[in-house]
Amino acid sequence: MPQSLYLYYDLNKSGAWKGGLNFNPYYDYSYDGTMRCVEQSMHRLGISKIDILHIHDVDYFTHKEKHLVEKYFSEAIKGAYKALEELRRNGNISAISIGINEFEMAERFLKEVDVDCVMLAGRYTLLEQNSLKTFLPLCEKNKVDILLAAPFNSGILAGNENNLNWNYAKASKELIDKVHSLKKICGNYNIPLAAAAIQFPLAHPVVKTVVTGAVNVKELEDNVSYLDVKIPSDFWQELKTLDLIAKESPVP
């Protein structure tokens, strides 16, 4: 089963998470702003090359308003991408990626520019397979790899009854009911829900790794151990029979 561990540099993120500096975020997807970000990051990291560099959060989830999304998308295509393409050509970075919360916006990038991979947060999970229709086939056609972030959909698929968050907010009753159905079937097969959540996206040929969050060493060790849980084919077939996952979903 494919696995990877890598360091990636996150463009345009500051102060958004616990422990961050108390700065207001300023989104700058321009050529010059991108070059400054990369240069400063390399100085801080003490390295001369970055493996994967992501243009992050050009989506509605982050910016909320259509005019802002369109503004930043245009700026990223003409500015940030141009900078990264130059850095990739010169050997300063190995790969260009889009880090994003919506597969629809990722699809727009793929139709405009040549990226190597996409870090897609939460849009191909046990709860969501709409990206199977057009986006993942486009990735396969263009030979674009997916780094599937948030396989637990920000908590609800981790199996903890105290965390019923989906997309960083309280999940709807419909989603909670669906998760309870998934947990019941997992229980019948003696499978942790989190193991099924981590292994499911990895069955798709374009998904090369899952990127899981962890707040302590135990969670990290648990996430690694879930890759080794044996899940019988009957389990996946039952999920399809009960319409809990799309019938066309590749399964382990």
Buried (B, 14 or more C-beta within 10 A) or exposed (E): EEEEEEEBBBBBBEEEEEEEEEEEEEBBBBBEBBBEBBEEBBEEEEEEEBEBBBBBBBBBBBBEEEEBBEBBBEBBBEBBBBBBBBBBEEEBBBBBBBBBBBBBBBBBBBEEBEBBBBBBBBBBBBBBBEBBEEBBEBBEEEEBBBBBBBBBBBBBBBBEEEBBBBBEEEBEEEBBEBBEEBBEBBEEEEBBBBBBBBBBBBEBEBBBBBBBBEEEEEBEEBBBEBBEBEBEEEBBEBBBEEEBBBEEBBBB
